[in-house]
Amino acid sequence: MIARLPMLFLVAALSAGGSASAAGLLDAYGDALRSDPTLREAAAVRMATLESRPQALAALLPQLSANGEWSTSWNSGSNTFSQAVTDGNEQTIVNVQSGFSSTTNERQAWQLELTQSLFRWDQWVALRQSDKQLAQAEAEFRAAEQNLMVRVSQRYFDALAANATLMAAEAAKEAIGRQLEQAEKRFEVGLIAITDVQEAQASYDSAIASVIEAKRTVATALEGLREVTGQYYSRLADAGPGVPLVAPAPADVEAWVQTALEQNMNLEASRLAADVSRDSIDLQRAGHFPTLDLFASRSNDDRDVDRQNKPGQPGAVIFPRRPADSNIWDDTIGVRINVPIYSGGATSSRVKQATFEHRAARERLERVARETERQVRDAFLSVNSEISRVNALARSVESNETALRATEAGFEVGTRTTVDVLNARRNLFEAQRDYAQSRYTYLVNALLLKEASGSIGEPDLEQVDGWLDEDVPEVTQP
């Protein structure tokens, strides 16, 4: 029977009750859905992008604006003009100066204008582009959701792997400690040499150091899981030896690659980003095109004015202040055309900039496509090789158990040394640790293959969660 490593986690700030149930992978994923900052950020970005279409559509609809003004003003000055003066048969040109001052006691003006664009190419391009931006945001959010499944699983099984290392280190320390006690007793009665005791002591000291390092690794792994889920867990369901080892189906890696090229969400988002950048070229090129708008407006300018004229000739009579009020209504309707002729080269420069950005987006798409294919092939090979490795390590644990029993029997009859027993114990614990970690690695690689192909979903996590064993001991403080 292959020995199973018990479950033990170092959680300094948590005291677990005796009736607490083990948290499974789905429990951790549910917590991450509610609290993972990365996913919540992606959701906020998606919601922000959803507003791009109504904004693009609004530019094509009628625009109504209103403005008003209330003011009081004072002004004064003089006017000089030429005037012909006839004296008998002579005509003389003289300069006449007339002064004035006026006070606008109150001016009330307002204008209401309605504008409807008839032709603006950039607005139609922006509307077309907004649909692709929405699709891109949706693909990026779906990619974030799928990546969360893998991140939670990776952190979850990292914690289990760190625990397996800690358990192996603890078991090795206890076994080597017992071996050290036996060696000391045997040395006291003269059955072994002092070198055997020294070898056992050196191994025990090394085992203590390994336990200290393993505890730190467990604490770090649990903190990594909390970073995603926002929770500390007192118990986690373990993946025992009964985990099914399922090979990828279909067994053809090319089929997985083809699925990934069609369904991978990161690749789809990059493809849409390239389309958006291509539309940006048309958007900037529209700066060369004329625009045509229909407009209609109505305005009113109501003034309450007092005006006084001051003739410039000496001794002239200054007229008293008289009202010069006005109330003007203006209704206008027309078509306005704007033809850009020269903007200093700015429009051409923006077109070139958009062209280079589109080229960068196409190269980014190619890079993501190659990365996706590499990830699929690597995950496919890793799943298959890890299945073989899990089976091999299972046999290794059995072989090391047999070897340890034989070495201990040889030690009892004097044909094996203390060093031989210590090495046999160490080999067994390392095999048990590697066997447990290989099961976790297999499960993570299987989910990575699903993510790379774009086909991962909650049913995959449910399947893995169903393979976990909840019959695990409570957390204790080492």
C-alpha distance (Angstrom), angle and dihedral (degrees) to the residues before:
residue distance angle dihedral
M1 . . .
I2 3.80 . .
A3 3.80 110.5 .
R4 3.80 113.3 -119.9
L5 3.77 119.8 -142.1
P6 3.83 112.1 -122.5
M7 3.79 120.9 -124.2
L8 3.81 117.4 -102.4
F9 3.78 128.6 158.9
L10 3.77 131.3 -175.9
V11 3.82 107.9 -133.1
A12 3.78 107.1 158.1
A13 3.80 97.9 -174.1
L14 3.80 98.1 43.8
S15 3.77 129.7 81.2
A16 3.80 111.0 -165.1
G17 3.80 123.0 -148.0
G18 3.77 121.9 -131.6
S19 3.80 93.5 -115.0
A20 3.81 97.5 49.4
S21 3.79 112.8 125.6
A22 3.78 122.6 -136.1
A23 3.80 116.1 -96.3
G24 3.80 112.3 -123.1
L25 3.76 131.7 -154.5
L26 3.81 92.3 -93.1
D27 3.80 90.3 52.1
A28 3.79 90.6 54.0
Y29 3.81 91.1 46.0
G30 3.81 91.5 50.8
D31 3.80 90.4 52.7
A32 3.80 90.6 47.8
L33 3.81 91.7 51.6
R34 3.78 88.7 57.9
S35 3.78 100.3 42.1
D36 3.81 113.7 17.3
P37 3.84 105.9 123.5
T38 3.81 93.4 -154.0
L39 3.81 93.3 57.2
R40 3.79 92.5 42.9
E41 3.79 89.6 51.3
A42 3.82 90.1 51.5
A43 3.81 89.9 49.3
A44 3.81 91.5 51.9
V45 3.81 91.4 48.6
R46 3.80 89.5 50.2
M47 3.81 92.4 51.3
A48 3.80 90.6 48.0
T49 3.80 91.1 51.6
L50 3.80 90.9 50.8
E51 3.79 87.5 69.2
S52 3.80 92.8 62.9
R53 3.81 94.1 80.9
P54 3.83 97.6 53.2
Q55 3.80 87.8 47.1
A56 3.82 91.9 51.4
L57 3.81 91.3 45.8
A58 3.80 92.0 48.2
A59 3.80 90.9 61.1
L60 3.83 89.5 62.3
L61 3.80 94.4 51.0
P62 3.83 126.4 82.3
Q63 3.80 115.0 -74.5
L64 3.80 117.7 -144.2
S65 3.78 120.9 -169.4
A66 3.77 134.7 173.3
N67 3.78 133.0 -169.2
G68 3.77 134.2 178.4
E69 3.79 139.7 -173.8
W70 3.77 137.8 -160.4
S71 3.79 117.9 -173.6
T72 3.78 147.6 153.8
S73 3.82 121.2 -148.8
W74 3.78 143.1 175.8
N75 3.78 127.8 -155.8
S76 3.77 138.6 167.0
G77 3.77 138.1 168.7
S78 3.76 145.6 124.2
N79 3.77 138.1 -91.8
T80 3.83 123.9 -146.6
F81 3.77 120.3 -161.8
S82 3.81 138.8 161.5
Q83 3.78 121.7 -109.6
A84 3.84 131.6 -176.5
V85 3.82 114.7 -126.2
T86 3.85 119.4 -165.5
D87 3.82 118.7 -150.8
G88 3.78 108.9 178.4
N89 3.74 105.8 -55.8
E90 3.78 94.0 -17.6
Q91 3.74 124.3 91.5
T92 3.77 119.1 -160.9
I93 3.78 129.1 -170.0
V94 3.79 111.7 -137.2
N95 3.79 132.3 179.0
V96 3.77 114.6 -120.9
Q97 3.81 121.6 -162.6
S98 3.75 121.5 -157.8
G99 3.80 123.7 -175.4
F100 3.78 129.6 -159.2
S101 3.75 143.2 177.5
S102 3.76 129.0 -166.3
T103 3.78 138.1 -179.2
T104 3.77 123.0 -153.3
N105 3.75 100.2 -152.1
E106 3.79 93.2 -173.7
R107 3.77 135.1 -2.8
Q108 3.77 122.6 -170.8
A109 3.80 117.7 -175.8
W110 3.79 133.9 164.6
Q111 3.78 138.4 169.3
L112 3.80 132.8 -162.9
E113 3.81 116.8 -163.9
L114 3.80 131.1 -175.7
T115 3.80 118.7 -163.8
Q116 3.80 128.5 -174.3
S117 3.77 119.5 -176.7
L118 3.79 113.0 -132.2
F119 3.78 98.3 -178.5
R120 3.79 126.8 9.8
W121 3.79 111.3 144.5
D122 3.81 93.9 -167.3
Q123 3.81 91.2 60.2
W124 3.81 93.0 54.5
V125 3.81 90.8 47.2
A126 3.81 90.3 49.5
L127 3.82 90.3 52.2
R128 3.79 91.2 50.8
Q129 3.79 90.7 45.6
S130 3.81 92.9 50.8
D131 3.82 91.5 63.1
K132 3.80 90.1 56.2
Q133 3.78 91.4 45.5
L134 3.80 89.5 54.5
A135 3.81 91.1 50.3
Q136 3.80 90.5 47.7
A137 3.82 92.2 50.9
E138 3.80 89.9 49.1
A139 3.81 91.6 50.8
E140 3.80 91.7 48.2
F141 3.79 91.2 50.2
R142 3.81 91.6 49.0
A143 3.82 88.5 49.7
A144 3.80 89.3 51.9
E145 3.81 90.5 50.6
Q146 3.80 91.9 50.6
N147 3.78 92.0 44.8
L148 3.80 89.8 52.6
M149 3.81 89.8 58.8
V150 3.78 90.1 54.7
R151 3.80 94.8 42.2
V152 3.79 92.5 51.6
S153 3.81 91.0 47.0
Q154 3.80 92.0 46.9
R155 3.81 92.8 50.6
Y156 3.80 91.6 42.8
F157 3.79 94.3 53.3
D158 3.82 91.7 39.3
A159 3.81 86.1 61.2
L160 3.81 90.6 49.3
A161 3.80 91.2 47.7
A162 3.80 91.6 49.6
N163 3.79 88.5 50.0
A164 3.81 90.9 50.7
T165 3.79 89.2 54.2
L166 3.80 90.9 48.5
M167 3.78 91.9 49.4
A168 3.77 91.8 49.4
A169 3.79 90.3 49.2
E170 3.83 92.3 47.6
A171 3.79 92.8 47.7
A172 3.80 91.0 47.0
K173 3.81 91.3 50.3
E174 3.81 92.6 50.1
A175 3.80 93.7 46.2
I176 3.80 93.4 45.7
G177 3.80 88.9 47.0
R178 3.80 90.3 56.1
Q179 3.77 89.3 46.0
L180 3.81 89.6 52.3
E181 3.81 90.9 52.1
Q182 3.80 90.8 50.5
A183 3.80 91.3 48.1
E184 3.80 91.8 51.3
K185 3.81 91.8 50.1
R186 3.79 92.0 47.1
F187 3.79 90.6 49.1
E188 3.79 90.8 50.9
V189 3.81 91.0 57.6
G190 3.80 92.3 42.0
L191 3.79 99.3 -111.3
I192 3.82 96.1 124.1
A193 3.78 138.0 24.9
I194 3.78 125.9 -102.2
T195 3.82 89.4 -109.6
D196 3.80 90.0 69.6
V197 3.80 90.1 55.3
Q198 3.79 90.7 48.3
E199 3.78 91.6 49.8
A200 3.81 90.5 51.0
Q201 3.81 91.4 47.3
A202 3.80 92.1 50.4
S203 3.81 91.1 50.0
Y204 3.80 91.1 48.5
D205 3.81 92.7 51.2
S206 3.80 89.8 49.7
A207 3.81 90.3 49.4
I208 3.83 91.0 54.0
A209 3.81 90.3 53.3
S210 3.81 90.2 49.2
V211 3.82 91.0 52.7
I212 3.82 91.5 51.7
E213 3.80 91.6 50.8
A214 3.82 91.7 45.6
K215 3.81 91.5 52.8
R216 3.79 90.5 53.8
T217 3.80 90.0 49.5
V218 3.82 91.0 51.3
A219 3.80 91.8 50.5
T220 3.82 90.6 49.2
A221 3.82 92.3 48.6
L222 3.81 92.3 49.7
E223 3.80 90.0 49.5
G224 3.80 88.9 51.2
L225 3.80 89.9 54.0
R226 3.82 91.0 48.0
E227 3.81 89.4 52.1
V228 3.80 89.1 64.3
T229 3.81 101.7 33.4
G230 3.80 101.9 30.7
Q231 3.83 88.8 -133.4
Y232 3.78 139.3 100.5
Y233 3.81 113.6 -140.9
S234 3.79 123.8 -149.9
R235 3.79 92.1 -162.3
L236 3.79 134.5 20.4
A237 3.78 125.8 -165.2
D238 3.80 109.7 -113.6
A239 3.78 131.2 -136.3
G240 3.79 103.1 -123.2
P241 3.80 132.1 -167.3
G242 3.81 89.5 -83.0
V243 3.82 93.1 72.3
P244 3.83 107.3 127.4
L245 3.79 114.0 -118.0
V246 3.79 102.7 -140.4
A247 3.79 118.6 -176.9
P248 3.83 117.9 -138.6
A249 3.78 113.6 -85.4
P250 2.96 120.3 -119.3
A251 3.79 93.3 39.0
D252 3.83 91.7 -148.8
V253 3.81 113.0 98.2
E254 3.81 91.1 -158.2
A255 3.79 89.6 62.1
W256 3.81 89.5 54.1
V257 3.80 90.8 48.6
Q258 3.80 91.7 51.0
T259 3.81 90.7 49.5
A260 3.78 90.2 50.4
L261 3.80 93.0 50.6
E262 3.80 88.3 54.2
Q263 3.81 102.3 37.7
N264 3.82 110.5 23.2
M265 3.81 105.4 121.4
N266 3.80 96.3 -149.8
L267 3.78 89.6 51.9
E268 3.79 91.4 47.7
A269 3.81 90.8 49.9
S270 3.82 90.5 51.1
R271 3.80 90.5 48.7
L272 3.80 91.2 52.7
A273 3.80 90.9 45.3
A274 3.80 88.8 57.4
D275 3.82 89.7 51.9
V276 3.80 90.9 49.3
S277 3.79 91.4 51.2
R278 3.82 90.1 50.3
D279 3.81 89.5 55.1
S280 3.80 88.3 50.7
I281 3.81 88.3 65.2
D282 3.82 90.3 57.6
L283 3.79 89.3 44.2
Q284 3.81 92.5 56.6
R285 3.80 93.1 40.4
A286 3.80 88.0 59.0
G287 3.79 86.6 73.9
H288 3.84 86.4 80.3
F289 3.82 93.4 54.5
P290 3.82 126.9 89.1
T291 3.79 120.8 -113.2
L292 3.79 126.8 -140.3
D293 3.81 124.3 -160.6
L294 3.80 134.8 177.0
F295 3.78 113.3 -142.8
A296 3.79 138.2 -179.9
S297 3.78 127.5 -178.1
R298 3.78 142.7 175.3
S299 3.79 124.6 -162.5
N300 3.77 141.0 173.8
D301 3.82 129.5 -158.6
D302 3.82 114.3 -170.6
R303 3.84 116.6 -178.8
D304 3.82 131.8 -178.2
V305 3.84 103.4 -159.2
D306 3.82 135.1 173.4
R307 3.84 113.6 -161.1
Q308 3.78 132.6 -173.0
N309 3.81 125.5 -170.6
K310 3.80 119.1 -149.5
P311 3.84 113.0 -165.4
G312 3.75 111.5 -143.2
Q313 3.86 99.9 -136.1
P314 3.78 115.9 103.3
G315 3.77 112.4 -103.1
A316 3.79 93.6 15.5
V317 3.75 118.5 144.6
I318 3.81 115.0 -101.7
F319 3.75 109.4 -136.1
P320 3.80 116.9 -131.4
R321 3.80 121.5 -111.2
R322 3.74 113.3 -79.7
P323 3.80 131.2 -176.5
A324 3.80 117.3 -95.4
D325 3.81 98.2 -179.9
S326 3.80 123.7 164.2
N327 3.81 137.3 -172.6
I328 3.79 112.7 -172.0
W329 3.83 126.9 -176.9
D330 3.78 119.8 -164.8
D331 3.86 126.0 -170.4
T332 3.80 117.4 -176.0
I333 3.80 135.2 177.9
G334 3.76 126.9 172.7
V335 3.77 151.3 119.4
R336 3.78 121.1 -91.0
I337 3.80 122.1 -156.9
N338 3.77 124.5 -171.2
V339 3.81 120.0 -166.3
P340 3.81 115.3 -170.3
I341 3.79 109.7 -142.0
Y342 3.77 107.4 168.0
S343 3.81 130.8 -5.5
G344 3.77 100.0 174.9
G345 3.80 92.3 -90.7
A346 3.82 93.6 -64.3
T347 3.81 94.9 124.5
S348 3.80 93.4 49.8
S349 3.79 89.7 47.8
R350 3.81 91.8 51.8
V351 3.81 90.0 50.2
K352 3.80 90.2 53.2
Q353 3.79 90.8 47.3
A354 3.81 91.5 51.8
T355 3.81 90.0 48.0
F356 3.78 92.1 55.1
E357 3.80 91.3 45.3
H358 3.81 88.6 53.4
R359 3.79 89.6 50.6
A360 3.80 89.5 51.4
A361 3.81 90.3 49.5
R362 3.81 91.1 52.3
E363 3.81 90.8 50.6
R364 3.79 89.4 47.9
L365 3.79 88.8 52.5
E366 3.79 90.6 52.2
R367 3.80 90.8 48.7
V368 3.81 92.8 50.6
A369 3.82 90.5 47.0
R370 3.79 91.4 53.7
E371 3.80 92.1 44.4
T372 3.79 90.3 50.4
E373 3.79 92.5 51.2
R374 3.80 90.8 48.0
Q375 3.80 91.8 49.2
V376 3.80 91.7 50.2
R377 3.79 94.0 49.1
D378 3.79 92.6 44.5
A379 3.82 93.5 48.3
F380 3.81 91.8 45.7
L381 3.80 92.0 52.6
S382 3.80 91.6 42.4
V383 3.80 93.3 54.2
N384 3.80 92.7 50.2
S385 3.79 94.3 44.0
E386 3.79 92.4 45.3
I387 3.80 90.5 54.8
S388 3.79 89.0 56.6
R389 3.80 90.6 44.0
V390 3.81 93.2 51.5
N391 3.81 90.5 52.0
A392 3.78 91.5 46.2
L393 3.81 92.9 49.4
A394 3.80 90.9 48.1
R395 3.80 88.6 57.7
S396 3.81 88.9 43.7
V397 3.81 91.1 57.5
E398 3.82 90.7 50.8
S399 3.79 91.3 47.1
N400 3.80 92.9 49.1
E401 3.80 91.4 48.6
T402 3.81 89.2 54.0
A403 3.79 91.3 45.1
L404 3.82 92.0 50.9
R405 3.79 92.6 51.3
A406 3.80 90.7 49.4
T407 3.82 92.1 47.4
E408 3.81 92.2 49.0
A409 3.80 89.8 50.0
G410 3.80 90.0 49.9
F411 3.79 90.4 48.7
E412 3.82 90.5 53.8
V413 3.81 91.7 55.2
G414 3.79 93.8 40.5
T415 3.81 100.6 -109.2
R416 3.84 94.1 110.1
T417 3.77 130.4 49.6
T418 3.77 132.9 -133.6
V419 3.80 89.2 -103.5
D420 3.79 90.0 56.8
V421 3.82 91.4 53.5
L422 3.80 92.3 46.3
N423 3.79 91.7 50.9
A424 3.80 91.7 47.6
R425 3.81 91.7 50.8
R426 3.79 92.1 47.2
N427 3.80 91.2 49.6
L428 3.80 91.1 51.7
F429 3.79 94.4 49.8
E430 3.79 92.2 46.8
A431 3.80 90.4 49.5
Q432 3.81 90.6 50.7
R433 3.79 90.7 49.0
D434 3.81 93.4 47.5
Y435 3.79 91.2 46.6
A436 3.80 92.1 54.3
Q437 3.81 93.2 44.9
S438 3.80 92.1 48.7
R439 3.82 90.2 58.4
Y440 3.79 90.4 53.2
T441 3.79 91.4 46.7
Y442 3.81 90.7 51.3
L443 3.81 92.1 52.7
V444 3.81 93.2 47.6
N445 3.81 92.6 47.8
A446 3.80 90.6 50.5
L447 3.81 89.6 55.0
L448 3.82 91.7 44.3
L449 3.80 89.1 55.5
K450 3.80 89.8 51.8
E451 3.80 91.8 48.8
A452 3.80 94.2 47.8
S453 3.80 90.2 51.3
G454 3.81 91.1 48.3
S455 3.79 93.0 -122.3
I456 3.82 102.2 105.4
G457 3.78 117.0 122.9
E458 3.78 142.7 155.8
P459 3.85 91.7 -82.3
D460 3.81 87.5 65.7
L461 3.80 90.8 54.9
E462 3.79 90.0 45.6
Q463 3.79 89.7 53.7
V464 3.81 92.8 50.3
D465 3.80 91.5 43.8
G466 3.80 89.2 54.3
W467 3.81 89.3 58.9
L468 3.80 93.4 56.4
D469 3.78 121.2 99.8
E470 3.80 116.0 -130.3
D471 3.82 93.3 -170.5
V472 3.79 94.9 99.1
P473 3.84 130.6 134.2
E474 3.80 124.3 -103.8
V475 3.75 121.6 -91.3
T476 3.77 113.7 -94.3
Q477 3.79 131.2 -174.8
P478 3.83 109.3 -109.4
